[in-house]
């Protein structure tokens, strides 16, 4: 949006055609300078990533360890408390 249409290297139509030919990707024109459609582009990217991620076949990893519930101090072999 910040570049005049006559100064663009690729027209809007070319960009939309490319998006259509490459998986029907959404075309969102943004301007960081004017803060136009930046949130929308980010939100669309995250939504598409989440949709793709949900389709991935991930291997089962078995048991996991929840480090947030671990006690950070343990007794060492000498009977004193030490970290980690």
OpenMM code with the backbone's topology and positions (N, CA, C; nanometers):
from openmm import Vec3, app, unit

residues = "UNK UNK UNK UNK UNK UNK UNK UNK UNK UNK UNK UNK UNK UNK UNK UNK UNK UNK UNK UNK UNK UNK UNK UNK UNK UNK UNK UNK UNK UNK UNK UNK UNK UNK UNK UNK UNK UNK UNK UNK UNK UNK UNK UNK UNK UNK UNK UNK UNK UNK UNK UNK UNK UNK UNK UNK UNK UNK UNK UNK UNK UNK UNK UNK UNK UNK UNK UNK UNK UNK UNK UNK UNK UNK UNK UNK UNK UNK UNK UNK UNK UNK UNK UNK".split()
positions = [
    Vec3(0.0818, -0.1194, 0.0000),
    Vec3(0.0000, 0.0000, 0.0000),
    Vec3(0.0861, 0.1256, 0.0000),
    Vec3(0.2084, 0.1138, 0.0449),
    Vec3(0.2951, 0.2310, 0.0527),
    Vec3(0.3591, 0.2641, -0.0819),
    Vec3(0.3528, 0.1701, -0.1774),
    Vec3(0.4165, 0.1909, -0.3076),
    Vec3(0.3094, 0.2220, -0.4103),
    Vec3(0.3311, 0.3271, -0.4882),
    Vec3(0.2369, 0.3599, -0.5953),
    Vec3(0.2281, 0.2443, -0.6936),
    Vec3(0.1093, 0.2237, -0.7503),
    Vec3(0.0876, 0.1093, -0.8383),
    Vec3(0.1814, 0.1090, -0.9591),
    Vec3(0.2217, 0.2262, -1.0082),
    Vec3(0.3129, 0.2303, -1.1234),
    Vec3(0.4571, 0.1953, -1.0861),
    Vec3(0.4902, 0.1989, -0.9564),
    Vec3(0.6251, 0.1648, -0.9119),
    Vec3(0.6379, 0.0190, -0.8664),
    Vec3(0.5271, -0.0521, -0.8617),
    Vec3(0.5299, -0.1913, -0.8179),
    Vec3(0.6012, -0.2783, -0.9205),
    Vec3(0.6767, -0.3743, -0.8726),
    Vec3(0.7434, -0.4694, -0.9612),
    Vec3(0.6475, -0.5810, -0.9999),
    Vec3(0.5513, -0.6111, -0.9114),
    Vec3(0.4499, -0.7128, -0.9364),
    Vec3(0.3138, -0.6495, -0.9106),
    Vec3(0.2235, -0.6679, -1.0051),
    Vec3(0.0904, -0.6089, -0.9893),
    Vec3(0.0088, -0.6892, -0.8880),
    Vec3(-0.0967, -0.6272, -0.8394),
    Vec3(-0.1865, -0.6950, -0.7463),
    Vec3(-0.2456, -0.8189, -0.8135),
    Vec3(-0.2816, -0.8059, -0.9405),
    Vec3(-0.3385, -0.9186, -1.0141),
    Vec3(-0.2392, -1.0345, -1.0231),
    Vec3(-0.1116, -1.0042, -1.0494),
    Vec3(-0.0094, -1.1096, -1.0549),
    Vec3(0.0050, -1.1780, -0.9184),
    Vec3(0.0038, -1.1002, -0.8136),
    Vec3(0.0171, -1.1563, -0.6787),
    Vec3(-0.1032, -1.2445, -0.6455),
    Vec3(-0.2237, -1.1984, -0.6783),
    Vec3(-0.3438, -1.2779, -0.6528),
    Vec3(-0.3435, -1.4059, -0.7359),
    Vec3(-0.3003, -1.3966, -0.8608),
    Vec3(-0.2903, -1.5156, -0.9456),
    Vec3(-0.1920, -1.6152, -0.8867),
    Vec3(-0.0767, -1.5669, -0.8386),
    Vec3(0.0237, -1.6551, -0.7775),
    Vec3(-0.0363, -1.7252, -0.6567),
    Vec3(-0.1073, -1.6506, -0.5729),
    Vec3(-0.1705, -1.7092, -0.4539),
    Vec3(-0.2701, -1.8180, -0.4943),
    Vec3(-0.3489, -1.7913, -0.5976),
    Vec3(-0.4489, -1.8882, -0.6438),
    Vec3(-0.3812, -2.0142, -0.6977),
    Vec3(-0.2707, -1.9987, -0.7663),
    Vec3(-0.2011, -2.1119, -0.8273),
    Vec3(-0.1179, -2.1919, -0.7277),
    Vec3(-0.0936, -2.1386, -0.6114),
    Vec3(-0.0090, -2.2044, -0.5120),
    Vec3(-0.0871, -2.2403, -0.3859),
    Vec3(-0.1940, -2.3115, -0.4046),
    Vec3(-0.2710, -2.3602, -0.2911),
    Vec3(-0.3812, -2.2681, -0.2459),
    Vec3(-0.4239, -2.1781, -0.3337),
    Vec3(-0.5310, -2.0838, -0.3003),
    Vec3(-0.4990, -2.0081, -0.1712),
    Vec3(-0.3786, -1.9563, -0.1638),
    Vec3(-0.3331, -1.8800, -0.0479),
    Vec3(-0.4075, -1.7477, -0.0382),
    Vec3(-0.4300, -1.6994, 0.0823),
    Vec3(-0.4967, -1.5692, 0.0952),
    Vec3(-0.4020, -1.4560, 0.0521),
    Vec3(-0.4582, -1.3587, -0.0135),
    Vec3(-0.3817, -1.2395, -0.0515),
    Vec3(-0.4211, -1.1285, 0.0445),
    Vec3(-0.3236, -1.0801, 0.1176),
    Vec3(-0.3481, -0.9707, 0.2117),
    Vec3(-0.2405, -0.8661, 0.1891),
    Vec3(-0.2816, -0.7496, 0.1537),
    Vec3(-0.1869, -0.6404, 0.1343),
    Vec3(-0.1725, -0.5657, 0.2658),
    Vec3(-0.0487, -0.5464, 0.3081),
    Vec3(-0.0236, -0.4845, 0.4385),
    Vec3(0.0621, -0.3592, 0.4248),
    Vec3(0.0613, -0.2820, 0.5294),
    Vec3(0.1495, -0.1669, 0.5405),
    Vec3(0.1908, -0.1530, 0.6864),
    Vec3(0.3165, -0.1801, 0.7127),
    Vec3(0.3661, -0.1602, 0.8483),
    Vec3(0.3712, -0.0098, 0.8791),
    Vec3(0.4006, 0.0671, 0.7782),
    Vec3(0.4099, 0.2124, 0.7957),
    Vec3(0.2755, 0.2718, 0.8394),
    Vec3(0.1681, 0.2259, 0.7770),
    Vec3(0.0350, 0.2782, 0.8073),
    Vec3(-0.0423, 0.1868, 0.9039),
    Vec3(0.0193, 0.0774, 0.9456),
    Vec3(-0.0447, -0.0201, 1.0347),
    Vec3(-0.1755, -0.0728, 0.9751),
    Vec3(-0.1698, -0.1040, 0.8475),
    Vec3(-0.2877, -0.1530, 0.7769),
    Vec3(-0.2766, -0.3029, 0.7528),
    Vec3(-0.3745, -0.3769, 0.7991),
    Vec3(-0.3865, -0.5218, 0.7772),
    Vec3(-0.2723, -0.6053, 0.8363),
    Vec3(-0.1890, -0.5492, 0.9193),
    Vec3(-0.0788, -0.6254, 0.9782),
    Vec3(-0.1354, -0.7309, 1.0738),
    Vec3(-0.2279, -0.6909, 1.1601),
    Vec3(-0.2901, -0.7855, 1.2524),
    Vec3(-0.3658, -0.8939, 1.1764),
    Vec3(-0.4364, -0.8539, 1.0735),
    Vec3(-0.5128, -0.9489, 0.9935),
    Vec3(-0.4212, -1.0506, 0.9254),
    Vec3(-0.3107, -1.0052, 0.8709),
    Vec3(-0.2159, -1.0956, 0.8054),
    Vec3(-0.1561, -1.1929, 0.9064),
    Vec3(-0.1202, -1.1431, 1.0225),
    Vec3(-0.0642, -1.2292, 1.1264),
    Vec3(-0.1668, -1.3314, 1.1727),
    Vec3(-0.2884, -1.2867, 1.1976),
    Vec3(-0.3953, -1.3764, 1.2426),
    Vec3(-0.4227, -1.4843, 1.1380),
    Vec3(-0.4270, -1.4468, 1.0113),
    Vec3(-0.4496, -1.5433, 0.9041),
    Vec3(-0.3365, -1.6455, 0.8980),
    Vec3(-0.2140, -1.5989, 0.9126),
    Vec3(-0.0989, -1.6899, 0.9101),
    Vec3(-0.1057, -1.7895, 1.0256),
    Vec3(-0.1389, -1.7432, 1.1445),
    Vec3(-0.1478, -1.8304, 1.2613),
    Vec3(-0.2612, -1.9314, 1.2445),
    Vec3(-0.3754, -1.8870, 1.1933),
    Vec3(-0.4875, -1.9784, 1.1717),
    Vec3(-0.4520, -2.0870, 1.0709),
    Vec3(-0.3848, -2.0485, 0.9609),
    Vec3(-0.3451, -2.1472, 0.8599),
    Vec3(-0.2408, -2.2425, 0.9165),
    Vec3(-0.1483, -2.1925, 0.9966),
    Vec3(-0.0476, -2.2792, 1.0586),
    Vec3(-0.1154, -2.3797, 1.1512),
    Vec3(-0.2093, -2.3325, 1.2326),
    Vec3(-0.2778, -2.4211, 1.3267),
    Vec3(-0.3544, -2.5298, 1.2522),
    Vec3(-0.4182, -2.4936, 1.1421),
    Vec3(-0.4923, -2.5917, 1.0633),
    Vec3(-0.3971, -2.6956, 1.0045),
    Vec3(-0.2848, -2.6519, 0.9520),
    Vec3(-0.1860, -2.7462, 0.8973),
    Vec3(-0.1258, -2.8324, 1.0076),
    Vec3(-0.0946, -2.7715, 1.1207),
    Vec3(-0.0338, -2.8438, 1.2319),
    Vec3(-0.1263, -2.9526, 1.2849),
    Vec3(-0.2552, -2.9260, 1.2862),
    Vec3(-0.3503, -3.0247, 1.3377),
    Vec3(-0.3586, -3.1474, 1.2474),
    Vec3(-0.3186, -3.1347, 1.1226),
    Vec3(-0.3223, -3.2462, 1.0276),
    Vec3(-0.1965, -3.3324, 1.0325),
    Vec3(-0.0923, -3.2866, 1.1007),
    Vec3(0.0325, -3.3617, 1.1053),
    Vec3(0.0165, -3.4875, 1.1896),
    Vec3(0.0734, -3.5952, 1.1432),
    Vec3(0.0733, -3.7199, 1.2177),
    Vec3(0.1986, -3.7216, 1.3037),
    Vec3(0.1812, -3.6986, 1.4310),
    Vec3(0.2956, -3.6917, 1.5222),
    Vec3(0.3107, -3.8249, 1.5948),
    Vec3(0.4328, -3.8726, 1.6065),
    Vec3(0.4533, -3.9989, 1.6771),
    Vec3(0.4253, -3.9831, 1.8266),
    Vec3(0.3774, -4.0911, 1.8869),
    Vec3(0.3549, -4.0912, 2.0312),
    Vec3(0.4898, -4.0916, 2.1017),
    Vec3(0.5080, -4.0050, 2.1965),
    Vec3(0.6366, -3.9913, 2.2649),
    Vec3(0.6414, -4.0660, 2.3979),
    Vec3(0.5337, -4.1290, 2.4377),
    Vec3(0.5341, -4.2016, 2.5647),
    Vec3(0.5215, -4.1076, 2.6826),
    Vec3(0.5759, -4.1496, 2.7956),
    Vec3(0.5667, -4.0688, 2.9157),
    Vec3(0.6478, -3.9404, 2.9007),
    Vec3(0.5986, -3.8374, 2.9630),
    Vec3(0.6702, -3.7098, 2.9645),
    Vec3(0.6933, -3.6685, 3.1083),
    Vec3(0.7822, -3.5759, 3.1286),
    Vec3(0.8148, -3.5253, 3.2609),
    Vec3(0.7681, -3.3817, 3.2689),
    Vec3(0.6898, -3.3510, 3.3694),
    Vec3(0.6433, -3.2146, 3.3921),
    Vec3(0.7421, -3.1461, 3.4854),
    Vec3(0.8323, -3.0685, 3.4287),
    Vec3(0.9368, -3.0039, 3.5087),
    Vec3(0.8822, -2.8940, 3.5990),
    Vec3(0.7649, -2.8417, 3.5658),
    Vec3(0.7101, -2.7339, 3.6485),
    Vec3(0.6661, -2.7844, 3.7860),
    Vec3(0.6415, -2.9140, 3.8007),
    Vec3(0.5976, -2.9654, 3.9304),
    Vec3(0.7099, -3.0344, 4.0073),
    Vec3(0.8299, -3.0326, 3.9549),
    Vec3(0.9436, -3.0953, 4.0221),
    Vec3(0.9916, -3.0079, 4.1374),
    Vec3(1.0385, -3.0717, 4.2458),
    Vec3(1.0997, -3.0000, 4.3565),
    Vec3(1.2398, -2.9595, 4.3121),
    Vec3(1.2775, -2.8331, 4.3280),
    Vec3(1.4068, -2.7862, 4.2781),
    Vec3(1.5227, -2.8212, 4.3699),
    Vec3(1.4948, -2.8625, 4.4921),
    Vec3(1.6043, -2.9022, 4.5821),
    Vec3(1.5950, -3.0499, 4.6094),
    Vec3(1.7078, -3.1157, 4.6060),
    Vec3(1.7150, -3.2586, 4.6348),
    Vec3(1.8288, -3.2814, 4.7335),
    Vec3(1.8174, -3.3857, 4.8096),
    Vec3(1.9262, -3.4179, 4.9022),
    Vec3(2.0349, -3.4916, 4.8266),
    Vec3(2.1588, -3.4473, 4.8445),
    Vec3(2.2685, -3.5189, 4.7788),
    Vec3(2.3144, -3.6340, 4.8678),
    Vec3(2.4158, -3.7032, 4.8258),
    Vec3(2.4616, -3.8219, 4.8999),
    Vec3(2.5202, -3.7885, 5.0361),
    Vec3(2.5525, -3.6616, 5.0598),
    Vec3(2.6098, -3.6226, 5.1883),
    Vec3(2.5047, -3.5726, 5.2864),
    Vec3(2.3768, -3.5789, 5.2492),
    Vec3(2.2697, -3.5408, 5.3404),
    Vec3(2.2348, -3.3947, 5.3387),
    Vec3(2.3020, -3.3105, 5.2604),
    Vec3(2.2669, -3.1679, 5.2558),
    Vec3(2.1839, -3.1398, 5.1318),
    Vec3(2.1073, -3.0327, 5.1404),
    Vec3(2.0260, -2.9945, 5.0256),
    Vec3(2.1107, -2.9203, 4.9232),
    Vec3(2.0873, -2.9484, 4.7994),
    Vec3(2.1537, -2.8755, 4.6930),
    Vec3(2.0572, -2.8575, 4.5785),
    Vec3(2.0835, -2.7596, 4.5019),
    Vec3(1.9968, -2.7319, 4.3875),
    Vec3(2.0268, -2.8300, 4.2750),
    Vec3(1.9263, -2.8690, 4.2048),
    Vec3(1.9358, -2.9499, 4.0833),
    Vec3(1.9888, -3.0873, 4.1122),
] * unit.nanometer
topology = app.Topology()
chain = topology.addChain("A")
for resn in residues:
    res = topology.addResidue(resn, chain)
    for name in ("N", "CA", "C"):
        topology.addAtom(name, app.Element.getBySymbol(name[0]), res)
